[in-house]
Amino acid sequence: MSELKQLISTRRETPHHAVGWWKWAMTGIFGVAEIVVRTF
């Protein structure tokens, strides 16, 4: 639990970095999903 709280506090200190990573992750997920849909 302590590690989880520390991770959350770290994300709160760097919201811009967390948001950027989230957008990058979602872009990658949707990109892969689109490729899978086109393949099948």
C-alpha positions in Angstrom: 0.0 0.0 0.0 2.8 2.4 0.8 4.3 1.9 -2.6 0.9 2.7 -4.2 0.5 5.8 -2.2 4.0 6.9 -3.1 3.3 6.3 -6.8 0.0 8.4 -6.6 1.8 11.2 -4.8 4.6 11.2 -7.5 1.9 11.4 -10.2 0.3 14.3 -8.4 3.6 16.1 -8.3 4.1 15.7 -12.1 0.6 15.8 -13.7 1.9 17.1 -17.0 4.2 14.0 -17.3 1.4 11.6 -16.3 -1.1 13.2 -18.8 1.5 13.0 -21.6 2.2 9.3 -20.8 -1.5 8.6 -20.7 -2.1 10.2 -24.1 0.8 8.2 -25.5 -0.4 5.0 -24.1 -4.0 5.5 -25.4 -2.7 6.4 -28.8 -0.7 3.2 -28.9 -3.6 1.1 -27.7 -6.0 2.6 -30.3 -3.3 2.2 -33.0 -2.9 -1.5 -32.3 -6.7 -2.0 -32.1 -7.1 -0.3 -35.5 -4.5 -2.5 -37.0 -6.1 -5.7 -35.5 -9.5 -4.6 -36.8 -8.2 -4.0 -40.3 -6.3 -7.3 -40.3 -9.4 -9.3 -39.3 
